[in-house]
Amino acid sequence: MSKKYMPGKHFLQLPGPSNVPDRILRAMDYPTIDHRGPEFSDLANDCLEGIKTIFKTKSNVIIYPASGTGAWEAALVNTIRENELVLMVETGHFASLWNKMALRLGIRTEFLETDWRRGVVPEKLLDRLQKDTKNEIKAVCVVHNETSTGCASRIEEVRKALNSANHNALLMVDTISGLASMEYKHDEWGVDITVSGSQKGLMLPPGLSFNAISDKALRISKTSGMRRSYWDWEEQIDANKSGSFPYTPATNLLYGLKEAIKMLHEEGLDNVFKRHEKHALATRAAVKAWGFENVCKEEKDFSNVLTAVMLPENHNADNLRKIILENFNMSLGGGLSKLAGKVFRIGHLGDFNDLMLMGTLNGLELGFEIAGIPYQKGGTAKATEILVDKSENI
Ligand SMILES: Cc1ncc(COP(=O)(O)O)c(C=O)c1O
C-alpha cells in the first residue's frame, strides 16, 4: 500500500514513548562493542551510577533490557511468594494491568477501587492498613503517574500512611511515566522498589526498564519471592559490580541512557520538573478554555506529564485522533479500556518545549474544526498567557 508523504516533523504527543532528541539518537548511533571488554564496563558503570541520581537513591538500580512490564514482574517475583497478599490501588488502566499480572503469578491481591479520576487517596490506604492487624499485606503497590488518566499520586503521603499504620509492607511504586518529568525521591520517600522505563521522561526509545531497590527489599528478596531466573536481582547485582550484566545487554540503549542522564543534569532536574509543570499548567488552561473536562478531578492529583481530556458525548476521541494524524501528522494518546473512544491524552513530557506545546494545542484546535467538535475559542491564547508569565507562582 502506498503511503502519502507527510512533510515536516511528526509530532509524537503520546504520554510515551516520547520524542527522542537528536543528541540521544546520535549517541546511540555508534558501533556495538564487546560487552565483556573494558570499554563496556566504563559505559555500564556510568549508567549504573548515573541512573541513581535520577531516582535519587544510593541503593542499587537494576537495568533490564525489557519494557516496563518486565520490571513490574521483576519487582513482584523477587519479593512476593505465591498466595501472599498485596494491596493495589485501582487508579486506572496501568494499575489494573499490574494487578492482573500479580494474579497471574499466583499472588493474592486486594484492589482498592477508585473511579479512575483520582490518584491514591492516602486516608483510604491508611484505613485499610490499620485493619491489617496480622500484617497479612506483604506489599503496597501504587502507580505514581497513572498514564491512562493523568492523575498522579503523592508518594510521600502514601509512605506516611504506611508509617502511621505502623505497617511493615514493602512499598512498590511504578513511576514508569513519572521519572525525570516529576519530582521523585526513592530514598527520601522510603520507597522499597521503584519501577521505571526508558521511553518517557528519560527521552529514550522503549527497551530499558529499572528496579531501584531499598536495602529492606534486597534483604527480603534473599529469602522470599518466587522461582526466578532472568529477573533475579542477585545475579544482576553481582555482575554489575564488575561493570557487566548476566546476559547480553542492550548496549546501544545504554549509550543513549548515558547521554540522557547527562542532558537531564545539564538542564538541572529541578528545571526539568518546572518545565513540565509549566507545560501541564498551560495545557490544562487550554482544555478549560475550550470547555472540556479533564479526566483528573482533583487539582492536587494533576499530572505534569500528560492531560487526559473528555470529549462531549456523541463525539468520538479516536475519530478526532485519526483526523489529526492524517491531516497534521500528530499522534495523540487514546483512551484506554473503559475510557476508549471517550478520551484523548496529550503527552507533554520529555524533550519538549513551548513551541512544541503550542503546535500540539493548535493541532488540536484544527482537529476540532475538521471533526465538527463544538469548542470555545481561546484555548491557545490561555496557554500563551501561561507560557509568557515569568512570575514565580507559575
Ligand atoms: C504507568 C505505566 N505503567 C506501566 C506501563 C507498561 O510499560 P511498558 O509498556 O513499557 O511495558 C506503562 C506504559 O505506558 C505505564 O505508563
The ligand as an SDF file (V2000), in Angstrom:
LIG
                    3D

 16 16  0  0  0  0  0  0  0  0999 V2000
    2.3100    3.8650   34.3350 C   0  0  0  0  0  0  0  0  0  0  0  0
    2.7090    2.7560   33.4150 C   0  0  0  0  0  0  0  0  0  0  0  0
    2.9600    1.5480   33.9180 N   0  0  0  0  0  0  0  0  0  0  0  0
    3.3180    0.5110   33.1420 C   0  0  0  0  0  0  0  0  0  0  0  0
    3.4390    0.6510   31.7760 C   0  0  0  0  0  0  0  0  0  0  0  0
    3.8320   -0.5270   30.9490 C   0  0  0  0  0  0  0  0  0  0  0  0
    5.1110   -0.3120   30.4410 O   0  0  0  0  0  0  0  0  0  0  0  0
    5.6080   -0.9670   29.0700 P   0  0  0  0  0  0  0  0  0  0  0  0
    4.5720   -0.6770   28.0480 O   0  0  0  0  0  0  0  0  0  0  0  0
    6.9310   -0.2790   28.8190 O   0  0  0  0  0  0  0  0  0  0  0  0
    5.7720   -2.4240   29.3230 O   0  0  0  0  0  0  0  0  0  0  0  0
    3.1830    1.8950   31.1940 C   0  0  0  0  0  0  0  0  0  0  0  0
    3.2880    2.0840   29.7520 C   0  0  0  0  0  0  0  0  0  0  0  0
    2.9150    3.0720   29.1940 O   0  0  0  0  0  0  0  0  0  0  0  0
    2.8170    2.9640   32.0430 C   0  0  0  0  0  0  0  0  0  0  0  0
    2.5810    4.1770   31.5290 O   0  0  0  0  0  0  0  0  0  0  0  0
  1  2  1  0
  2  3  1  0
  2 15  2  0
  3  4  2  0
  4  5  1  0
  5  6  1  0
  5 12  2  0
  6  7  1  0
  7  8  1  0
  8  9  2  0
  8 10  1  0
  8 11  1  0
 12 13  1  0
 12 15  1  0
 13 14  2  0
 15 16  1  0
M  END
$$$$
